[in-house]
């Protein structure tokens, strides 16, 4: 898969970002479909989807920082040595 799918000026659409977005949309429609079969309120599904996407993105960023924590500490130490 190409990393950069489309670039217009300073705006670039990345392949992995597009796939993540399509995953969010597919999961929402699947949940909406299954909720309607169960007779659940669609307003609650929209709210749940919004909060789930926000929480997922925040937790993904936190996990990224946890995995590179050693690099962050090393960069901080190196910048302190330069002073």
C-alpha atoms as one frame of an Amber mdcrd trajectory, in Angstrom:
protein
   0.000   0.000   0.000   1.247   3.454  -0.839   1.756   5.691   2.170   0.512
   8.890   0.489  -2.616   8.358  -1.575  -3.442  11.950  -2.459  -1.772  15.309
  -1.893  -3.486  18.630  -2.555  -1.357  21.570  -1.501  -0.330  20.920   2.093
  -3.103  18.364   2.689  -2.169  14.692   2.318  -4.404  11.650   2.646  -2.374
   8.715   3.952  -3.340   5.129   3.177  -3.377   3.978   6.791  -5.465   6.980
   7.834  -7.991   6.203   5.120  -8.189   2.569   6.260  -8.716   3.609   9.892
 -11.463   5.995   8.807 -13.152   3.310   6.714 -12.966   0.990   9.719 -14.740
   3.570  11.890 -17.470   4.039   9.290 -17.942   0.288   8.740 -18.112  -0.369
  12.486 -20.685   2.396  12.922 -22.942   1.081  10.144 -22.644  -2.483  11.446
 -23.554  -1.324  14.954 -26.455   0.786  13.652 -27.782  -2.176  11.669 -27.566
  -4.590  14.578 -29.053  -2.059  17.003 -32.055  -1.489  14.737 -32.667  -5.244
  14.629 -32.633  -5.287  18.446 -34.912  -2.244  18.669 -32.328   0.029  20.336
 -32.367   3.840  20.116 -30.207   5.117  17.236 -29.414   8.388  19.094 -27.626
   6.391  21.765 -25.671   4.503  19.099 -24.452   7.762  17.545 -23.375   9.039
  20.964 -21.670   5.742  21.781 -19.837   5.758  18.441 -18.572   9.294  18.989
 -17.257   8.608  22.466 -15.739   5.301  21.370 -13.857   6.917  18.486 -12.551
   9.717  20.725 -11.478   7.276  23.454  -9.888   4.949  20.891  -7.800   7.713
  19.331  -6.669   9.046  22.720  -5.741   5.590  23.996  -3.906   4.771  20.755
  -1.787   7.912  21.178  -1.098   7.039  24.827  -0.034   3.523  23.847   2.278
   4.991  21.214   3.958   7.171  23.847   4.279   4.212  26.223   6.030   2.170
  23.528   8.546   4.944  22.745   8.973   6.107  26.349  12.656   5.090  26.444
  13.343   7.183  23.331  11.563  10.175  24.863  13.684   9.910  28.022  16.887
   9.579  25.977  16.054  12.656  23.900  15.382  14.598  27.098  18.700  13.511
  28.597  20.565  14.407  25.416  19.037  17.866  25.311  19.978  18.423  28.984
  23.601  17.419  28.260  23.825  19.959  25.450  23.032  22.831  27.804
